[in-house]
Amino acid sequence: MRVVIASLLVASFLSVHSAEAVTHVAPVQMTVLLERMYLDGQVSEEIRQETVTSMNEIWKKYEGWQLVDLDDKQIVLQKTINDISPLAKANGYFGLTKDGTLSIFEGRPQPSSRIIQSFFQIDVKKLESRKQRELKKGIRVISKVRYEDILATYRPFALTP
């Protein structure tokens, strides 16, 4: 489906610039919006200004990115990053919300802390008191490996609907 949309968008772009496409393509100033989507649900955006002389140039420069939107002024590209976000690495802590949902908080888990990502409710009664204390205090995320390990550790305690 995205390939079809991308093809239509490229065709639309080329038709807008068809007079230029037949002869020499005049450089066009475009905004390139890069969206990075991380495992923890965070999305970072980077805005760049590019002088575009051909779409092939853009496709080569941003190889591995998926086209999301394109018009005569802006290109939106997206990439899924197989890692946790810089925010989670810098200040992410696993903990529990009031209802017992395993979540990553920005900073140590407190009622006023912003939730970065929520996962599943945990049957707290089945947890050892040491694990309960760890979650109450907050467990630093630090890396993708630790992120995956913590999820695997607490998944067996998930409440099933």
PyMOL commands that set and color helices and strands:
alter all, ss='L'
color gray80, all
select helices_A, chain A and resi 2-16+18-22+55-61+86-91+124-126+129-137+144-157
alter helices_A, ss='H'
color red, helices_A
select strands_A, chain A and resi 28-37+43-52+66-70+74-80+92-96+101-106+115-121+139-140
alter strands_A, ss='S'
color yellow, strands_A
deselect
rebuild
show_as cartoon
